[in-house]
Amino acid sequence: MFWIYILKCSDNSYYTGHTDNLEKRIAEHISGELHGYTHSRRPVTLVYSEYFPTRYEALSRERQLKGWSRRKKEALINSDWELLKRYSKSRGPSTSSGRTE
């Protein structure tokens, strides 16, 4: 089993990662054992996780989430499916691009 997870950092940024051992990985982020993005942004809090049967699926989902806007991630974290659906339809602050196609 593999997991994707989102951490909220002390600077209010989000970090998204994947692992095959969620408890161990979160403990490593919290302790500062991992010297990467979260190391200087501790404390961190786990705000979302999702499991997958394969590493490939987890990595694909991680990459997808890393491409999302902050507001879209927050809709997911808050299980606000209507807002998530709305943010999935719009690409930016306005739904009109000003172009004719």
C-alpha positions in Angstrom: 0.0 0.0 0.0 1.3 3.5 -0.9 0.1 6.9 0.3 0.1 10.4 -0.9 -0.1 13.1 1.8 -0.3 16.8 2.2 1.4 18.6 5.1 0.6 22.1 6.2 3.9 23.9 7.2 4.4 26.6 9.8 4.6 29.2 7.0 1.1 28.1 5.8 2.5 26.5 2.7 1.6 22.9 1.7 3.9 20.1 1.0 2.8 17.0 -1.0 4.6 13.7 -1.0 4.2 10.0 -1.3 5.4 7.0 0.7 4.9 3.4 1.5 5.0 4.0 5.3 2.9 7.0 6.2 3.5 7.0 9.9 7.3 6.8 9.5 7.4 9.5 6.8 5.3 11.9 8.8 7.5 11.3 11.9 10.6 12.0 9.8 9.1 15.3 8.6 8.1 16.3 12.2 11.5 15.5 13.6 13.4 17.3 10.9 15.2 14.1 9.9 14.4 14.9 6.2 16.5 17.7 4.9 14.2 19.2 2.3 11.3 21.6 1.9 9.7 20.9 5.3 12.9 21.0 7.3 13.0 24.8 7.8 9.2 25.0 7.8 8.5 23.0 10.9 6.3 22.3 12.7 4.2 20.5 10.1 0.8 19.0 10.4 -0.7 16.2 8.3 -3.9 17.6 6.7 -4.7 15.0 4.1 -3.8 11.5 3.0 -5.0 9.0 0.5 -3.9 5.4 -0.2 -3.2 3.5 -3.4 -2.4 -0.1 -4.3 0.7 0.7 -6.3 3.5 3.2 -6.2 2.8 4.2 -9.7 -0.8 5.3 -8.8 0.4 7.2 -5.7 3.1 9.0 -7.7 0.7 9.9 -10.4 -1.7 11.4 -7.8 1.2 13.2 -6.1 2.1 14.8 -9.4 -1.5 15.7 -10.1 -1.9 17.4 -6.7 1.4 19.3 -7.1 -0.1 21.0 -10.1 -3.2 22.2 -8.3 -3.7 25.7 -7.0 -3.7 26.3 -3.3 -7.5 26.9 -3.2 -8.1 23.6 -5.0 -5.9 21.7 -2.5 -7.7 23.4 0.4 -11.1 22.3 -1.1 -9.8 18.7 -1.2 -8.4 19.0 2.4 -11.8 20.3 3.6 -13.7 17.6 1.6 -15.6 20.5 -0.1 -16.6 18.6 -3.3 -18.7 21.4 -4.7 -15.9 23.9 -4.4 -13.4 21.3 -5.8 -15.6 20.7 -8.7 -15.9 24.5 -9.4 -12.1 25.0 -9.2 -11.6 22.0 -11.5 -13.7 23.7 -14.2 -12.0 27.2 -14.0 -8.4 27.8 -14.9 -7.4 30.9 -13.1 -9.2 33.9 -11.4 -11.8 34.2 -14.2 -13.5 31.7 -16.4 -13.3 34.0 -19.4 -10.0 34.1 -21.2 -10.9 37.1 -23.3 -10.2 35.1 -26.5 -12.5 34.0 -29.2 -11.9 30.5 -30.5 
